[in-house]
Amino acid sequence: MESVANDPLFFWLLFGVVAMAGVVFGWSLRGGTYEKDVRAALGRMEQEKNTLARLYTHVKHQHDLREADFRRASLEVEKLRAMVQMLEEERATLLPDAPLNAARIASAESAAAQYAQKVTALEVLTNSLRNQNAALSAQLAAVQKEMGDWDVLYQGFKQTQERLAEYELRSRQLEQERDVLQTQLAQARIEMEQLQLELQQRSDAQNPKARNSRKGGLAAPQADDLNNIVGISPYLAQLTSMGITTFAQIGRWDDDAVIAVAKTLDISPGKIYRDDWVGQAQRLSGERR
């Protein structure tokens, strides 16, 4: 595992992961992030999180292997120490009979020397395993910290996604309200047409001469130049399509008619009152007569 920790590829892999986390975090701080970008960043964050999880599993597996090796080495050391102790006791027992057991003593000493060398090598290996375990523990702590940071980022992205869902719901509600308003506008146009018909009927009732002239087949009243009314020019085409072409028609508008016309023209009734379309039409109608 020490060779893995010192591997440049492993180091640059960790560096790339941290750099990617910084980029994702920086992008998450942008105030005007679009929904598509947020979802793409969330996908990248999920991939990075899975990569870190696999890295954590690999490091944990290596750590467990080193722990198992350390335990096996410790058991072997204990066995070798017990065997050395046994050989030492046997040597002490055989010393009085050294002349008779010289060959056996020499063999025991050689075996003891070999076991001593093995014990030394195993102690060196044990120390190396301890150092590797310490390094792996530090790496595990670092990976766990990174996993915690990724969890925080993930929660932030989840909250952003929830807010986007709320915005989408609000957008759908606004679209529904717009459809309702369009329906109301269509109804208002129908009411406006009915109101125009009523206004025409009232005009016919108030002006018998004009009604008689229409019945007699004479020409209808000539249209007035509505551009003379200040503020009405941008809406002249719409008024003409509604059949409003004379000062007299506008001069007979009451409050209901003003509101209906304002809905049809998609403007505020206050504009009609501020520009005094009705008053101007009445004055111009009187001047024309």
C-alpha positions in Angstrom: 0.0 0.0 0.0 3.0 2.3 0.5 3.8 2.0 -3.2 0.1 2.9 -4.0 0.3 6.0 -1.7 3.6 7.1 -3.4 2.2 6.3 -6.9 2.0 9.6 -9.0 -1.1 8.4 -10.8 -2.9 7.9 -7.4 -1.8 11.4 -6.3 -3.0 13.0 -9.5 -6.3 11.1 -9.3 -6.9 12.5 -5.8 -5.9 15.9 -7.1 -8.3 15.7 -10.0 -11.1 14.7 -7.7 -10.5 17.6 -5.4 -10.2 20.0 -8.3 -13.4 18.7 -9.8 -15.1 19.2 -6.4 -13.9 22.8 -6.3 -15.2 23.4 -9.8 -18.6 21.9 -9.0 -18.8 23.9 -5.7 -17.9 27.1 -7.6 -20.6 26.5 -10.2 -23.1 25.9 -7.4 -22.5 29.4 -6.1 -23.6 31.1 -9.3 -26.8 33.0 -8.7 -28.2 32.7 -12.2 -27.7 29.0 -12.8 -30.2 27.5 -15.2 -32.0 24.4 -14.5 -30.2 22.4 -17.1 -26.8 23.4 -15.8 -27.9 22.5 -12.2 -29.0 19.1 -13.3 -25.8 18.5 -15.2 -23.8 19.5 -12.2 -25.8 17.2 -10.0 -25.1 14.3 -12.4 -21.4 15.1 -12.3 -21.5 15.3 -8.5 -23.2 11.9 -8.4 -20.4 10.4 -10.5 -17.7 12.0 -8.4 -19.4 10.7 -5.3 -19.5 7.2 -6.7 -15.8 7.5 -7.6 -14.9 8.5 -4.1 -17.0 5.7 -2.7 -15.1 3.1 -4.8 -11.8 4.7 -3.8 -12.8 4.5 -0.2 -13.7 0.8 -0.6 -10.4 0.1 -2.2 -8.4 1.9 0.5 -10.4 0.2 3.2 -9.8 -3.2 1.6 -6.0 -2.6 1.5 -6.1 -1.4 5.1 -7.9 -4.7 6.1 -5.3 -6.7 4.2 -2.5 -5.0 6.0 -4.2 -5.6 9.3 -4.5 -9.3 8.6 -0.8 -9.4 7.5 0.2 -7.6 10.7 -1.8 -10.1 12.9 -0.2 -13.1 11.0 3.3 -11.6 11.4 2.6 -11.0 15.1 1.6 -14.6 15.6 4.7 -15.9 13.8 6.9 -13.7 15.9 5.3 -15.1 19.1 5.7 -18.6 17.8 9.4 -17.9 16.9 10.0 -16.4 20.2 8.5 -19.4 22.0 10.6 -21.7 19.8 13.8 -19.7 20.6 12.9 -19.9 24.3 12.4 -23.6 24.0 15.8 -23.9 22.2 17.5 -21.8 24.8 16.1 -24.0 27.6 17.1 -27.1 25.6 20.6 -25.6 25.2 20.9 -24.9 28.9 19.8 -28.5 29.6 22.4 -29.9 27.1 25.3 -27.8 28.3 26.4 -30.3 31.0 26.6 -32.9 28.3 28.3 -30.6 25.8 31.1 -33.0 24.9 28.6 -35.7 24.1 26.1 -33.4 22.4 28.4 -31.0 20.5 26.8 -31.7 17.2 23.3 -31.3 18.5 24.2 -28.1 20.3 25.8 -26.7 17.1 22.7 -27.6 15.2 20.5 -26.0 17.8 22.7 -22.8 17.8 22.5 -22.6 14.0 18.7 -23.0 14.1 18.5 -20.4 16.9 20.6 -18.0 14.8 18.4 -18.6 11.8 15.3 -18.1 13.9 16.8 -14.9 15.4 17.4 -13.6 11.9 13.8 -14.4 10.9 12.5 -12.7 14.1 14.6 -9.6 13.2 13.2 -9.6 9.7 9.7 -10.1 11.0 10.1 -7.3 13.4 11.2 -5.0 10.5 8.2 -6.2 8.5 6.0 -5.6 11.5 7.3 -2.0 11.9 6.8 -1.5 8.1 3.2 -2.8 8.4 2.6 -0.5 11.4 3.7 2.5 9.3 1.6 1.4 6.3 -1.4 1.0 8.6 -0.9 4.5 10.0 -0.7 5.9 6.5 -3.8 4.0 5.5 -5.6 5.3 8.6 -4.7 8.9 7.6 -5.9 8.2 4.0 -9.2 6.7 5.4 -9.7 9.8 7.5 -9.1 12.1 4.5 -11.5 10.1 2.3 -14.2 10.1 5.0 -13.8 13.9 5.3 -14.1 14.2 1.5 -17.2 12.0 1.6 -18.7 14.3 4.3 -18.0 17.4 2.1 -19.6 15.7 -0.9 -22.7 14.9 1.2 -23.0 18.6 2.1 -22.7 19.5 -1.6 -25.2 16.9 -2.5 -27.7 18.2 0.0 -27.2 21.7 -1.4 -27.9 20.5 -4.9 -31.0 18.6 -3.6 -32.3 21.8 -2.1 -31.6 23.7 -5.3 -33.5 21.0 -7.2 -36.5 21.3 -4.8 -36.5 25.1 -5.4 -36.5 24.6 -9.1 -39.4 22.2 -8.8 -41.3 24.9 -6.8 -40.5 27.4 -9.5 -41.8 25.0 -12.2 -45.0 24.6 -10.1 -45.4 28.3 -9.8 -44.8 28.7 -13.5 -47.6 26.2 -14.3 -49.9 28.1 -11.9 -49.1 31.3 -13.7 -49.8 29.7 -17.1 -53.2 28.5 -15.7 -53.9 32.0 -14.5 -52.9 33.3 -18.0 -55.3 30.9 -19.6 -58.1 32.0 -17.2 -57.3 35.7 -18.1 -57.4 34.9 -21.8 -60.8 33.2 -21.3 -62.0 36.3 -19.4 -60.6 38.5 -22.3 -62.6 36.5 -24.8 -65.7 36.9 -22.7 -65.0 40.6 -22.4 -64.7 40.9 -26.2 -68.1 39.2 -26.5 -69.5 41.6 -24.0 -67.9 44.4 -25.9 -69.6 43.4 -29.1 -72.9 43.1 -27.3 -72.3 46.5 -25.7 -71.5 48.0 -29.2 -74.7 46.6 -30.5 -76.6 48.1 -27.5 -74.9 51.4 -28.1 -75.8 51.3 -31.8 -79.4 50.6 -30.9 -79.4 53.5 -28.4 -77.9 55.7 -31.1 -80.6 54.7 -33.5 -83.2 55.4 -30.9 -81.8 58.8 -30.1 -81.2 59.7 -33.7 -84.4 58.8 -35.7 -83.1 60.6 -38.8 -80.0 58.5 -39.1 -82.2 55.3 -38.6 -84.6 56.5 -41.3 -81.7 57.3 -43.6 -80.4 53.8 -43.2 -83.9 52.3 -43.8 -84.3 54.5 -46.9 -81.1 53.2 -48.3 -79.2 56.4 -47.9 -75.4 56.4 -47.2 -74.2 55.7 -43.6 -72.7 58.5 -41.5 -69.1 59.3 -42.7 -66.3 58.0 -40.5 -64.4 60.6 -38.5 -60.6 61.0 -38.3 -60.1 59.5 -34.8 -56.4 60.6 -34.9 -57.6 64.0 -33.7 -58.2 62.4 -30.3 -54.9 62.6 -28.4 -53.6 59.2 -27.3 -55.8 57.1 -29.5 -53.6 56.7 -32.5 -51.8 53.4 -31.4 -55.2 51.7 -31.0 -56.9 53.1 -34.1 -56.7 49.8 -36.1 -58.3 47.8 -33.2 -61.0 50.3 -32.7 -61.8 50.3 -36.4 -62.0 46.5 -36.4 -64.5 46.8 -33.5 -66.7 49.1 -35.6 -65.8 52.3 -33.8 -65.2 55.0 -36.4 -66.9 58.2 -35.3 -66.6 60.7 -32.5 -70.2 60.2 -31.6 -69.7 56.6 -30.8 -66.8 57.4 -28.4 -68.7 60.3 -26.9 -71.5 58.0 -25.8 -69.2 55.7 -23.8 -70.2 55.2 -20.2 -68.0 53.6 -17.5 -68.9 50.0 -18.5 -68.1 50.8 -22.1 -64.7 52.3 -21.1 -63.8 49.2 -19.1 -64.9 46.8 -21.9 -62.9 48.8 -24.5 -59.9 48.8 -22.2 -60.0 45.0 -21.8 -60.3 44.6 -25.5 -57.4 46.9 -26.2 -55.4 45.3 -23.3 -54.8 48.6 -21.6 -55.7 50.2 -18.3 -59.1 52.1 -18.2 -57.1 54.8 -16.4 -55.4 55.7 -19.7 -58.7 56.3 -21.4 -59.8 58.5 -18.4 -56.4 60.4 -18.2 -56.4 61.1 -22.0 -60.1 62.0 -21.8 -61.1 60.2 -25.0 -64.8 60.6 -24.2 -64.5 64.3 -23.6 -62.3 64.9 -26.6 -64.8 62.9 -28.8 -67.7 64.9 -27.5 -66.0 68.2 -28.2 -64.9 67.1 -31.7 -68.4 65.7 -32.5 -69.9 69.1 -31.5 -67.4 71.0 -33.7 -68.1 68.7 -36.7 -71.8 69.4 -36.4 
